[in-house]
């Protein structure tokens, strides 16, 4: 069985406060992007994980696909499987590729072995893998609060808009990004901004709190964001904790100005 695991962008990201468990409370809007990794699960003599495509940092045993198998296996009898991941989405980009791989492994296992787990049950397992993982059970626009795992749908469509994704040759760890930000409560929720203000006016109201600190450490990220605005983007931002930045355009735009940083461009469904 095969699943195409998409990435996401963050439309706004507020870091609200530090939690007693060491995590941070945040608020963001997750939006799915149809650029995918490919996860395949077949029967195996013993449970194994392999990968092709972009090299994945870290040990195979730590990959979220295997962790997804193990978290389900604690509560359900699962036969051994061979999980193969063809990696397309870059890591350290703020696009949630690894989280999506883990969530889609849960979805595949649920279907393959007829576990009949509800979406809410899959979300509970996904939350055990990582804060971004529950979103990828839904794959539709969601407001995320708490660690990002508390989700509610939002009536938002960017269908037909043209998205450009850029990434400098920089890997930003989530821990590093959090060290650069000072939590602060906001008076206007992201959901209110997105649902009451047109995308053409998001530039001055919809913010990613990670940007200021990371732009100081890595000026090229901020420069890429400005290059998107110069090219006519309706809205541009860093995604998640970086290092990728995206621009939302009304229509397709020439990409030669963004070489060699362009990693994906296309119409949003």
PyMOL commands that set and color helices and strands:
alter all, ss='L'
color gray80, all
select helices_A, chain A and resi 60-62+64-73+97-112+119-129+135-138+174-179+190-196+199-204+211-217+219-230+256-258
alter helices_A, ss='H'
color red, helices_A
select strands_A, chain A and resi 2-18+24-43+48-53+81-87+142-145+150-153+162-167+235-238+244-249+262-267
alter strands_A, ss='S'
color yellow, strands_A
deselect
rebuild
show_as cartoon
